[in-house]
Amino acid sequence: MSDLDRTIAEAVAARADRIAATLMNILDFPSIVMSDPTKAGPGEHDCQVYLKDRLEKIGFETDLWDPDGPALYEKYKGGPAAHKGRTFEGRPNLGGRLKGTGGGRSVFLTGHIDVVPPGPPEHWKTDPFKSELIDGKIYGRGAVDMKGGVACMLMAIEILKEIGVELSGDVVWGTVVDEEIGGMGALAMADRGWRADVGIMTEPTANTIAPICHGILWARIIIDGIGGHAELQPNPWYSTGPVDAIWLCRQILDGIDILNRRWQFDPKKNHPLMDLPNQIIPTMIKAGEHPASMAGRAEIVVDIQYLPSEKDEFLLGGHVKREFEEHIAAVCHADPYLRQHPARIEWILDADCAEVPAEHPFVTLMQDAVASAGLSPKLTGTGAHTDMGIPTELGKTPTLNFGPGDPTQAHQPNEHVSVADLVDCTRAIALTIARWCA
C-alpha cells in the first residue's frame, strides 16, 4: 500500500460516523417514486437539494433541473428509457462537476435517489423514513437501494478534498429520479450532457465490481375465458362454456416453465459473470370476478431478463420479445380453446442493459483499487437491472456497478446496510478516484 493509499484509508476510517450520518440524513427524505409517473414523490426534490448543498460546499458547480418528459419522449421515442406520459415537475435531477487541475481523466459518480414504497408499516421494526442505527446497521427504505451508495460516493469525494488530494481530471456527479419505474431520469441526465471518461454507478453489489447488468422486459399476458357459475355442470368449451381463465393460467404458466428449462442450458441465455441464466419470472396474477363464478379473464405479469448480447438495433430487447411471443403462441396452439382465443401480450416496460469489457483499463484499475481497499477484485454480474446502459451507450461513459449492501435487501421491509460496508465502499471509491483522476 502506497503512502497515499494509507492516508486515504485512514481518513475514511476516521470518518465512519460521518459516513453513517450522511446516509441517515439522506434516508430521512421520503423520496418515494409514485406509481403515477406524473406525480412527484414527497421527498425527491428535498433530497436533491440536500445533496446539491453538500456538493457546492466542496466546490462543485451544480445543475438542478426538472427534466422535460414529453420533449425527451419525442426526441428518443423507440429507444431506451423513453416513456410516454412521464413528467418531472418537482422531481429534479442533479448534475455537478468538480473541476480538476487539467489534463487528467474524468469520472462520473452516479446513482438514483428515488425509492420504492415501504409497504405495510407493521412489516417494519423501525419507521422506514426515520433511519436508525442498530447493532452497526442502518435501517431505512433505500439503505441498500441505493442511498447507501449515494452516501459513499459523496463522502469519498468530500474526504479526498479534505485531505488535499489533487486531481487532474474532473469528478462529475449525477443523481437521478425515476429509476424505479423505467430510468427516464438517467436518459435526461445523458441528454443534458452529463458524462465523463468512465463512470461508477453505486447500485448495491456487496462491494464487488459488476461490469454487466440484465435488461428487463415487463409483459402482461391477458387470457380470456368464459365466465359462468362455478358450482354447476359446465357446457362444452365450444358451446357456451364456461371456460375457467384460472385453468388457462395454469397452462400458460406451465408453458413458461418449459421455456425457462430451455433457457437454463442455452448459451445465449447465460453469461460467465451471472449466477443464473436469464429467467421469465411471473410476478403478478389477477383473476376472477366472484367467489362463485369461474374466472372470465386472467392476467399474468412477468419479468423477463435479457443479456446485452441479445439487444436489438434499438439497444433494447426486441429479439427476446419476439421469442416470448412465439412461444406463448405455440402454447396456445396446443389447446383447442386457446387456439381460437389466444392469449394477448401487452408490453409494459423494456429497460436496457450494458456490459463493459473486463479488459477495459478502468475495470482493471478499479480491481487494483478495490484490492488495495481490502476487498475482492473478482468481477460479478448484476442480476437485476440498473441504469448503467444509458450512461454507457447514450452518454459514451463506460459505467461499472459498485456499491455497498446485500442486493437481496433491496425493496424488502427492514432494509439495512452495515456501517462497515459503507466504510469499505467509500474507501474503494476514494482510492479509485485518486488513481484514475490523478
SETOR-226575 format. One record per residue (C-alpha): x, y negated, z; residue in one letter. Coordinates in nm, 4 decimals. Each point is the difference from the previous one (the first is absolute). Example, Ala and Ser with C-alpha at 12.3 -4.5 7.8 and 13.67 -1.06 7.14 Angstrom:
SETOR-226575
1.2300_0.4500_0.7800_a
0.1370_-0.3440_-0.0660_s
This chain:
SETOR-226575
0.0000_0.0000_0.0000_m
0.1389_-0.3399_-0.1011_s
0.0202_-0.2951_0.2379_d
-0.2936_-0.1631_-0.1813_l
-0.2068_0.3183_0.0239_d
0.0732_0.0197_0.3725_r
-0.0918_-0.3647_0.0523_t
-0.3309_0.0456_-0.1825_i
-0.0819_0.3217_0.1892_a
0.0708_-0.1615_0.3357_e
-0.2035_-0.3091_-0.0867_a
-0.2989_0.2095_-0.1023_v
0.0191_0.2134_0.3163_a
0.0155_-0.3127_0.2168_a
-0.3217_-0.1270_-0.1587_r
-0.2093_0.3141_0.0418_a
-0.2499_-0.1833_0.2225_d
-0.0410_-0.2744_-0.2577_r
-0.0515_0.2504_-0.2802_i
-0.2769_0.1607_0.2052_a
-0.1537_-0.3371_0.0862_a
0.0024_-0.1035_-0.3659_t
-0.1955_0.3070_-0.0998_l
-0.2457_-0.0487_0.2843_m
-0.0618_-0.3590_-0.1077_n
-0.0714_0.1129_-0.3563_i
-0.2256_0.2856_0.1149_l
-0.2218_-0.2373_0.1952_d
-0.1203_-0.1572_-0.3256_f
-0.3016_0.2089_-0.1131_p
0.0976_-0.0141_-0.3676_s
-0.2593_0.2580_-0.1026_i
-0.0540_0.0568_-0.3693_v
-0.3703_-0.0239_-0.0738_m
-0.1866_0.2572_-0.2081_s
-0.1529_-0.2963_-0.1851_d
0.3002_-0.1295_-0.1994_p
-0.1492_-0.3495_-0.0190_t
0.0224_-0.0500_0.3774_k
0.3029_-0.0847_0.2116_a
0.0954_0.2084_0.3008_g
-0.0181_-0.1894_0.3285_p
0.3760_-0.0221_0.0528_g
0.1637_0.0150_-0.3436_e
0.0555_-0.3750_-0.0335_h
0.1200_-0.0544_0.3564_d
0.2435_0.2913_-0.0160_c
0.1631_-0.1422_-0.3119_q
0.0223_-0.3463_0.1567_v
0.1789_0.1515_0.3013_y
0.2553_0.1662_-0.2294_l
0.0383_-0.3185_-0.2041_k
0.0890_-0.1975_0.3124_d
0.2586_0.2588_0.1056_r
0.1598_-0.0016_-0.3456_l
0.0180_-0.3773_-0.0228_e
0.1774_-0.0182_0.3372_k
0.2951_0.1929_-0.1457_i
0.0187_-0.1962_-0.3246_g
-0.2341_0.1754_-0.2424_f
-0.1807_-0.1939_-0.2675_e
-0.3525_0.1418_0.0110_t
-0.3017_0.0290_-0.2273_d
-0.3388_0.0780_0.1586_l
-0.2822_0.0227_-0.2522_w
-0.3376_0.1577_-0.0666_d
0.0333_0.1972_-0.3262_p
-0.2494_-0.0546_-0.2801_d
-0.1587_0.3454_-0.0293_g
-0.2102_-0.0569_-0.3152_p
0.2938_-0.1569_-0.1856_a
0.2303_0.2877_0.0976_l
-0.2584_0.2502_-0.1170_y
-0.0320_-0.1661_-0.3398_e
0.3771_-0.0204_-0.0410_k
0.0769_0.3594_0.1014_y
-0.3275_0.1761_-0.0875_k
0.0582_0.3716_-0.0595_g
0.3279_0.0021_0.1917_g
0.1032_0.0904_0.3536_p
-0.1817_-0.1742_0.2886_a
-0.2244_-0.2119_-0.2262_a
-0.3397_0.0281_0.1690_h
-0.3119_-0.1794_-0.1158_k
-0.1946_-0.2005_0.2552_g
0.2903_-0.0495_0.2419_r
0.0352_-0.3434_0.1623_t
0.2534_-0.1311_0.2498_f
-0.1468_-0.3032_0.1731_e
0.1403_0.0106_0.3534_g
0.2179_0.3003_-0.0909_r
0.3385_-0.1534_-0.0819_p
0.3230_0.1532_-0.1171_n
0.3278_-0.1270_0.1429_l
0.3184_-0.0336_-0.2038_g
0.3288_-0.1405_0.1184_g
0.3657_-0.0429_-0.0870_r
0.3066_-0.0392_0.2188_l
0.2667_-0.1224_-0.2365_k
0.3433_0.1545_0.0140_g
0.3240_-0.1827_-0.0645_t
-0.0091_0.1082_-0.3631_g
0.1347_0.2720_-0.2245_g
-0.1367_0.2938_0.1981_g
-0.2684_0.2584_-0.0543_r
-0.3512_-0.0668_0.1291_s
-0.2377_0.2230_0.1964_v
-0.3803_-0.0083_0.0278_f
-0.1473_0.0891_0.3408_l
-0.3641_0.0843_-0.0470_t
-0.3022_0.1567_0.1629_g
-0.3709_-0.0465_0.0648_h
-0.1685_-0.1541_0.3034_i
-0.3526_0.1272_-0.0625_d
-0.1114_0.2957_0.2108_v
-0.2906_0.2429_-0.0194_v
-0.2867_-0.0341_0.2499_p
0.0721_0.1655_0.3364_p
-0.3070_0.2228_0.0088_g
-0.2027_0.0768_0.3127_p
0.1466_-0.1831_0.3028_p
-0.0591_0.3013_0.2242_e
0.2584_0.1913_-0.2059_h
0.2701_-0.2404_0.1200_w
0.1627_-0.0032_0.3413_k
0.0944_-0.3666_-0.0542_t
-0.1590_-0.2946_-0.1768_d
0.1241_0.0427_-0.3612_p
0.0550_-0.3764_-0.0305_f
0.1510_-0.0635_0.3436_k
0.3292_0.1809_-0.0356_s
0.1464_0.1831_0.2977_e
0.3443_0.1408_0.0774_l
-0.0408_0.3383_0.1699_i
0.2921_0.2339_0.0725_d
0.2192_-0.1564_-0.2650_g
-0.2692_0.0021_-0.2696_k
-0.2022_-0.2903_-0.1377_i
-0.3691_0.0715_-0.0628_y
-0.2231_-0.1938_-0.2371_g
-0.1636_0.0163_-0.3423_r
0.2773_-0.0469_-0.2537_g
0.2883_0.0960_0.2312_a
0.1111_0.2565_-0.2588_v
-0.1876_-0.1110_-0.3132_d
0.1746_-0.2294_-0.0310_m
0.0529_-0.2919_0.2341_k
0.2817_0.1896_0.1687_g
0.1963_-0.0200_-0.3235_g
-0.0860_-0.3685_-0.0461_v
0.1284_-0.0747_0.3515_a
0.3246_0.1865_-0.0751_c
0.0736_-0.1839_-0.3232_m
-0.0716_-0.3339_0.1681_l
0.2231_0.0779_0.2967_m
0.2793_0.1355_-0.2222_a
0.0386_-0.3289_-0.1823_i
-0.0471_-0.2075_0.3167_e
0.2796_0.1937_0.1710_i
0.2365_-0.0370_-0.2963_l
-0.0593_-0.3761_0.0104_k
0.0511_-0.0189_0.3756_e
0.3357_0.1786_-0.0037_i
0.1234_-0.2046_-0.2956_g
0.0225_0.2655_-0.2735_v
0.0552_-0.1875_-0.3246_e
-0.1885_0.1325_-0.3010_l
0.0872_-0.0806_-0.3599_s
-0.3262_0.1333_-0.1390_g
-0.3527_-0.1199_0.0724_d
-0.2373_0.1774_0.2356_v
-0.3501_-0.0093_-0.1476_v
-0.3122_0.0612_0.2092_w
-0.3401_0.1303_-0.1087_g
-0.2863_0.0948_0.2304_t
-0.3243_0.0777_-0.1773_v
-0.3642_0.0746_0.0677_v
-0.2316_0.2457_-0.1774_d
0.2330_0.3015_0.0078_e
-0.2521_0.2165_0.1799_e
-0.2639_-0.0448_-0.2722_i
0.2016_0.0010_-0.3184_g
0.3177_-0.2089_0.0027_g
-0.1114_-0.3164_-0.1757_m
0.1961_-0.2058_0.2536_g
0.3211_0.1600_-0.1269_a
-0.1077_-0.0772_-0.3563_l
-0.0477_-0.3639_0.0967_a
0.3439_-0.0066_0.1647_m
0.1730_0.1291_-0.3130_a
-0.2022_-0.2297_-0.2235_d
0.1074_-0.2967_0.2115_r
0.3633_0.0855_-0.0778_g
0.1103_0.1291_0.3395_w
0.2651_0.2571_-0.0817_r
0.3661_0.0845_0.0582_a
0.2721_0.2354_-0.1186_d
-0.1292_0.2767_0.2303_v
-0.2663_0.0431_0.2659_g
-0.0825_0.1712_0.3286_i
-0.3653_0.0742_0.0713_m
-0.0286_0.0774_0.3698_t
-0.2826_0.2538_-0.0198_e
0.0293_0.2706_0.2685_p
0.2442_0.2722_-0.1030_t
0.1319_0.1050_0.3438_a
0.3079_-0.2090_-0.0850_n
0.0948_0.2040_-0.3050_t
0.0583_-0.1396_-0.3488_i
-0.2827_0.0838_-0.2409_a
0.0709_-0.1062_-0.3596_p
-0.3263_0.1484_-0.1315_i
-0.3692_-0.0094_0.0847_c
-0.3100_0.1652_-0.1418_h
-0.2525_-0.1670_-0.2225_g
-0.3564_0.0394_0.1221_i
-0.3304_0.0425_-0.1829_l
-0.3349_-0.0250_0.1761_w
-0.2958_0.1574_-0.1771_a
-0.3669_0.0430_0.0826_r
-0.1546_0.3229_-0.1350_i
-0.3788_-0.0313_-0.0332_i
-0.1967_0.3239_-0.0115_i
-0.3710_-0.0068_-0.0795_d
-0.2146_0.2896_0.1150_g
-0.3802_0.0106_0.0221_i
-0.1466_-0.0898_0.3356_g
-0.2730_0.2106_0.1557_g
-0.1304_0.1628_0.3176_h
0.2807_0.1920_0.1683_a
-0.2214_0.2586_0.1703_e
-0.2001_0.1317_-0.2969_l
0.0744_0.2520_-0.2729_q
0.1636_-0.2039_-0.2801_p
-0.0984_0.0094_-0.3648_n
0.2806_0.0844_-0.2478_p
0.2609_-0.2655_-0.0731_w
-0.1094_-0.0125_-0.3644_y
-0.3583_-0.0723_0.1082_s
-0.0753_-0.2530_0.2723_t
0.2540_0.1120_0.2575_g
0.0936_-0.1159_0.2558_p
0.3773_0.0264_-0.0494_v
0.1962_-0.0825_0.3133_d
0.2732_-0.2553_-0.0672_a
0.1831_0.1270_0.3086_i
0.0304_0.3439_-0.1629_w
0.1355_-0.1713_-0.3087_l
0.2496_-0.1875_0.2200_c
0.1421_0.3329_0.1095_r
0.0669_0.0954_-0.3607_q
0.1748_-0.3306_-0.0713_i
0.2084_0.0306_0.3186_l
0.0948_0.3577_-0.0920_d
0.1055_-0.1298_-0.3409_g
0.2168_-0.2656_0.1632_i
0.1650_0.2716_0.2094_d
0.0855_0.1889_-0.3201_i
0.1711_-0.3070_-0.1464_l
0.1906_-0.0599_0.3241_n
0.1301_0.3570_-0.0127_r
0.1192_-0.0558_-0.3562_r
0.1708_-0.3248_0.0941_w
0.1788_0.1658_0.2921_q
0.2469_0.1651_-0.2374_f
-0.0144_-0.2367_-0.2972_d
0.3404_-0.1700_-0.0451_p
-0.1734_-0.3170_-0.1224_k
-0.1857_-0.0251_0.3327_k
0.3035_0.0454_0.2251_n
0.2984_-0.2191_0.0820_h
0.3108_0.0984_0.1996_p
-0.0471_-0.2941_0.2395_l
-0.3681_0.0726_0.0668_m
-0.0996_0.2447_0.2740_d
-0.3131_0.1130_-0.1837_l
-0.1191_0.0317_-0.3594_p
-0.2521_-0.2480_-0.1316_n
-0.3406_0.0680_0.1487_q
-0.3660_-0.0723_-0.0610_i
-0.1435_-0.0708_0.3433_i
-0.3772_-0.0255_0.0547_p
-0.0380_-0.2788_0.2556_t
-0.3722_-0.0862_0.0019_m
-0.3213_0.1916_-0.0661_i
-0.3488_-0.1482_-0.0087_k
-0.3076_0.2136_-0.0697_a
-0.3648_0.0437_0.0851_g
-0.3070_-0.2121_0.0530_e
-0.1956_0.1812_0.2749_h
0.0577_0.2867_0.2466_p
-0.2738_0.2085_-0.1643_a
0.0949_-0.0755_-0.3601_s
0.2595_0.1502_-0.2286_m
0.2435_-0.2697_-0.1009_a
-0.0837_-0.1636_-0.3302_g
0.3374_-0.1674_-0.0303_r
0.3455_0.0386_0.1490_a
0.3163_-0.2045_-0.0248_e
0.3549_0.1116_0.0681_i
0.2815_-0.2549_0.0251_v
0.3486_0.1337_-0.0660_v
0.3508_-0.1372_0.0415_d
0.2301_0.1220_-0.2804_i
0.3789_-0.0388_0.0055_q
0.2297_-0.0438_-0.2971_y
0.3738_-0.0467_-0.0482_l
0.1833_-0.2843_-0.1773_p
0.0965_0.2451_-0.2755_s
-0.3724_0.0432_-0.0793_e
-0.0771_-0.3678_-0.0593_k
-0.1653_-0.1020_-0.3248_d
0.0880_-0.2871_-0.2322_e
-0.1718_-0.2434_0.2396_f
0.2143_0.1263_0.2934_l
-0.3086_0.1655_0.1492_l
-0.1509_0.3462_0.0418_g
-0.1945_0.0281_-0.3258_g
0.1480_0.3408_-0.0884_h
-0.1006_0.1432_0.3370_v
-0.3483_-0.1505_-0.0289_k
-0.0526_0.1878_-0.3276_r
0.1407_0.3208_0.1488_e
-0.2458_-0.0210_0.2912_f
-0.2953_-0.0886_-0.2229_e
0.0694_0.2981_-0.2279_e
0.0252_0.2347_0.2971_h
-0.3284_-0.1151_0.1554_i
-0.1646_0.0335_-0.3415_a
0.1256_0.3602_-0.0199_a
-0.1352_0.0739_0.3492_v
-0.3383_-0.1354_-0.1032_c
0.0016_0.2003_-0.3246_h
0.0260_0.3237_0.2001_a
-0.3373_-0.0637_0.1669_d
-0.3204_0.0004_-0.2088_p
-0.1609_-0.2836_0.1935_y
0.3139_-0.2178_0.0118_l
0.0605_0.0720_-0.3676_r
-0.3226_-0.1872_-0.0734_q
0.0400_-0.2507_0.2860_h
0.3770_-0.0511_0.0363_p
0.1522_-0.1863_0.2896_a
0.0927_-0.3612_-0.0736_r
0.3262_-0.1611_0.1051_i
0.0360_-0.3657_0.0934_e
0.3539_-0.1284_0.0466_w
0.0303_-0.2272_0.3035_i
0.3716_-0.0756_0.0266_l
0.3294_0.0634_-0.1766_d
0.2938_-0.1059_0.2169_a
0.3340_0.0181_-0.1792_d
0.3305_0.1472_0.1128_c
0.3719_-0.0273_-0.0690_a
0.3347_0.1693_0.0471_e
0.3445_-0.1538_0.0400_v
0.2717_0.2434_-0.1178_p
0.2075_0.1541_0.2775_a
0.3189_-0.1163_-0.1733_e
-0.1057_-0.3684_0.0024_h
0.2756_-0.2017_0.1740_p
-0.2447_-0.1413_0.2536_f
-0.1152_0.3484_0.0975_v
0.3555_0.1136_0.0695_t
0.0869_-0.3249_0.1821_l
-0.3056_0.0298_0.2212_m
0.0786_0.3643_0.0710_q
0.3429_-0.1075_0.1288_d
-0.1555_-0.2799_0.2084_a
-0.2627_0.2322_0.1466_v
0.2706_0.2528_0.0907_a
0.1984_-0.2782_0.1700_s
-0.3142_-0.0787_0.1981_a
0.0030_0.3570_0.1336_g
-0.2905_0.1200_-0.2160_l
-0.0266_0.2715_-0.2632_s
0.0902_-0.1161_-0.3524_p
-0.2044_0.2823_-0.1541_k
-0.2489_-0.1173_-0.2633_l
-0.3679_0.0872_0.0339_t
-0.3203_-0.0687_-0.1904_g
-0.3004_-0.1919_0.1234_t
-0.2967_0.2309_-0.0364_g
-0.2456_-0.2879_0.0273_a
-0.0276_-0.2959_-0.2344_h
0.1890_-0.3220_0.0694_t
0.0194_-0.3308_-0.1871_d
0.3536_0.0756_-0.1257_m
-0.1129_0.0451_-0.3598_g
-0.0943_-0.3644_-0.0519_i
0.3332_-0.1596_0.1041_p
0.1965_0.2821_-0.1646_t
-0.1779_-0.0075_-0.3359_e
-0.1600_-0.3440_-0.0414_l
0.2419_-0.1886_0.2255_g
0.3083_0.1793_-0.1382_k
0.1126_0.0441_0.3617_t
0.0945_0.3654_0.0699_p
-0.1596_0.0495_0.3411_t
0.0566_0.2662_0.2647_l
-0.2358_0.1013_0.2793_n
0.1647_-0.0080_0.3421_f
-0.1755_-0.0697_0.3265_g
-0.0572_0.1060_0.3604_p
-0.2567_0.2380_0.1394_g
-0.1542_0.3366_-0.0716_d
-0.2037_-0.0418_-0.3217_p
-0.2637_0.2428_0.1260_t
-0.0930_-0.2602_0.2640_q
-0.1283_-0.2298_-0.2749_a
-0.3753_-0.0710_0.0188_h
-0.0366_0.2077_0.3177_q
-0.1435_-0.1135_0.3330_p
0.2708_-0.0704_0.2594_n
0.2454_-0.0865_-0.2780_e
0.3397_-0.0651_0.1561_h
0.3691_-0.0375_-0.0715_v
0.2944_0.0334_0.2363_s
0.2214_-0.2954_0.0809_v
0.2988_0.2256_-0.0731_a
-0.1292_0.0508_-0.3555_d
-0.0396_-0.3754_-0.0448_l
0.3553_-0.0665_0.1221_v
0.1447_0.2691_-0.2285_d
-0.1884_-0.1378_-0.2996_c
0.1028_-0.3595_0.0713_t
0.3648_0.1052_0.0300_r
-0.0087_0.1922_-0.3285_a
-0.1676_-0.2858_-0.1904_i
0.2419_-0.2571_0.1427_a
0.3011_0.2110_-0.0995_l
-0.1463_0.0498_-0.3492_t
-0.0584_-0.3720_-0.0517_i
0.3469_-0.0879_0.1278_a
0.1645_0.2415_-0.2446_r
-0.2185_-0.0621_-0.3043_w
-0.0139_-0.3789_0.0228_c
0.3609_-0.0461_0.1115_a
